[in-house]
Amino acid sequence: MGDSMSTIINATTTNGVVIQPDNSGSLVLQTNSGTTALTIDTSQNVAFAKGFTVGATAAPTFRASKNSGQAISTSTWTKIQYNVEDWDTNSNYDNVTNYRFTPTVAGYYQVDVEVEFNNVVGSYIAAIYKNGSAYMYAAFYAGSTIGSQPNVHGLIYMNGSTDYIEGYAYTSTASQSLYNGSATYFNASMVRSA
């Protein structure tokens, strides 16, 4: 969107406020030098010149959990089927087929994967996969008196078109099953645009 296609408000130091109207429906605020500082488009998305974008579709976030258990075979990386969307602001999470988040806005995303196994003894791993490969993971070694809840968190760059992330689990103990409900969850939120 060029400035010539938007109503421009410029805070000049000689004439005060100068308004250059048009009928595009977009609004651009400029500094004295004519540099665009803020743009509000016709969809009410607000874009700051320094790169931070605010808007329902401009900053995707989602959270998903499970409503049923899931078997995790021993010594096998298994994709977790987070099938309940708690929210998905931009419809970027597939909770039916691929159980993956594919944001359509490029940027940096805070990602969290939490897994709760039924067993309380053994070693367990939670992982974030990016584009089909392990990107980061966290191991958890459970004793006999605590639960088995590995979790992994990290900041991940997503290109806004082809990049996707998924949650995975692994156990070196005998085959296990995952708890359902909010103890097993997957979420991501855009921290800043690219």
C-alpha positions in Angstrom: 0.0 0.0 0.0 1.7 3.3 -1.1 1.1 6.5 0.7 -0.4 8.0 -2.4 -3.3 5.5 -2.1 -4.2 6.5 1.5 -5.4 9.4 3.4 -2.2 10.9 5.0 -2.0 13.0 8.1 1.4 14.7 8.4 2.5 16.5 11.5 4.6 19.3 10.0 6.6 21.8 12.0 5.7 24.7 9.7 1.9 24.2 9.0 0.8 22.1 11.9 -1.2 19.1 10.8 -1.6 18.6 7.0 -4.2 16.1 5.7 -4.0 14.7 2.2 -7.4 12.9 1.8 -8.4 10.2 -0.7 -11.2 7.6 -0.7 -9.1 4.4 -0.2 -10.3 3.9 3.4 -6.7 3.6 4.7 -5.1 6.0 7.1 -1.4 6.9 7.3 0.2 8.9 10.1 3.5 10.6 9.1 6.3 12.4 10.9 7.4 15.9 9.9 9.9 14.4 7.4 7.2 12.6 5.6 8.2 9.2 7.0 5.2 6.8 7.6 5.0 6.0 11.3 1.7 4.1 11.4 -0.8 2.7 8.9 -4.4 1.6 9.6 -5.8 -0.4 6.6 -9.4 -1.0 5.6 -9.5 -4.3 7.7 -8.5 -2.3 10.8 -5.1 -3.9 11.0 -2.6 -1.5 12.5 1.0 -1.6 11.3 3.8 0.4 12.9 6.8 1.4 10.8 9.2 -0.3 13.2 7.7 -3.7 12.2 5.3 -4.6 15.0 1.9 -5.5 13.6 -1.4 -5.6 15.6 -4.6 -7.2 14.4 -6.7 -10.4 14.6 -5.1 -12.0 11.5 -1.8 -10.1 11.7 -0.6 -11.8 14.9 -1.8 -15.4 14.9 -2.1 -17.4 18.1 -3.6 -20.8 19.0 -3.9 -23.3 21.8 -4.9 -27.0 21.4 -5.3 -29.9 23.8 -6.5 -33.5 23.8 -9.9 -35.0 24.6 -8.7 -38.6 24.5 -5.6 -40.6 25.4 -3.0 -41.6 22.8 -0.6 -44.6 22.7 3.1 -43.8 22.5 5.2 -46.8 21.4 8.5 -47.3 23.1 11.6 -45.9 21.3 9.4 -44.3 18.6 8.9 -40.6 18.0 5.1 -40.1 17.8 3.2 -37.0 16.7 0.7 -35.9 19.3 -2.8 -35.5 18.1 -3.9 -32.3 19.8 -7.5 -32.4 18.6 -9.3 -29.8 20.6 -8.8 -26.1 19.6 -9.1 -23.9 22.7 -8.6 -21.0 20.3 -7.2 -20.3 16.9 -7.3 -16.7 15.9 -6.4 -17.1 12.3 -7.5 -20.7 11.5 -3.8 -21.7 11.1 -4.0 -24.9 13.3 -5.2 -28.2 11.8 -6.8 -30.2 14.7 -8.3 -32.9 12.4 -5.7 -34.2 10.0 -2.1 -33.1 10.4 -2.2 -31.6 13.9 0.1 -28.8 12.9 0.3 -25.0 13.1 1.1 -23.3 9.8 1.0 -19.5 10.4 0.3 -17.3 7.4 2.2 -14.3 8.9 6.0 -14.4 8.9 7.6 -13.7 12.2 8.9 -15.1 15.5 6.6 -17.3 17.6 6.7 -18.4 21.2 5.9 -22.2 21.1 5.0 -24.5 24.0 4.5 -28.3 24.0 3.5 -30.0 27.2 2.9 -33.8 27.4 1.6 -35.9 30.3 2.3 -39.6 30.3 0.2 -42.0 32.4 3.3 -43.8 33.8 5.4 -42.2 36.6 8.7 -44.1 36.1 11.1 -43.8 33.2 12.4 -41.4 30.7 10.3 -39.2 28.4 10.9 -36.5 25.8 8.7 -33.8 24.4 9.7 -32.2 21.1 8.8 -29.4 18.8 9.2 -30.4 15.2 9.6 -27.8 12.5 8.9 -28.8 8.9 9.0 -32.5 9.8 12.2 -32.6 11.8 13.0 -32.3 15.5 13.8 -28.6 16.2 14.0 -28.5 20.0 13.2 -31.0 22.8 13.3 -31.5 26.5 13.8 -34.7 28.4 12.2 -35.7 31.7 13.3 -38.5 34.0 10.6 -39.6 36.4 11.0 -41.3 39.7 8.3 -43.3 41.4 6.6 -40.4 43.3 6.2 -37.7 40.6 4.3 -37.5 37.3 5.8 -37.7 33.9 5.3 -34.3 32.2 8.1 -33.3 29.8 7.6 -29.8 28.3 9.6 -27.8 25.8 9.4 -24.0 25.1 11.2 -21.9 22.6 11.1 -19.0 20.1 10.9 -20.1 16.5 11.0 -18.2 13.2 8.2 -19.0 10.8 8.2 -17.8 7.2 4.4 -17.3 7.0 3.9 -19.6 4.0 5.5 -23.1 4.2 6.9 -23.4 7.7 4.9 -25.5 10.1 5.4 -26.9 13.6 4.1 -30.0 15.4 4.3 -31.6 18.9 6.0 -35.0 19.4 6.6 -37.4 22.3 9.1 -40.2 22.9 9.6 -42.7 25.6 12.4 -45.2 26.2 10.3 -47.0 28.7 7.7 -49.5 27.7 4.8 -48.2 25.5 2.8 -45.6 27.3 -0.4 -43.6 26.8 -0.9 -39.9 27.2 -3.4 -38.2 29.5 -6.1 -36.2 27.8 -7.2 -32.7 28.9 -5.3 -29.5 29.6 -2.2 -31.3 30.9 -1.3 -32.2 27.3 -1.3 -29.0 25.3 0.3 -27.2 22.3 0.3 -23.5 21.8 2.0 -20.7 19.9 1.8 -16.9 19.8 3.4 -14.4 17.5 5.9 -12.3 19.4 6.9 -10.0 16.6 6.7 -9.8 12.8 9.7 -10.6 10.6 
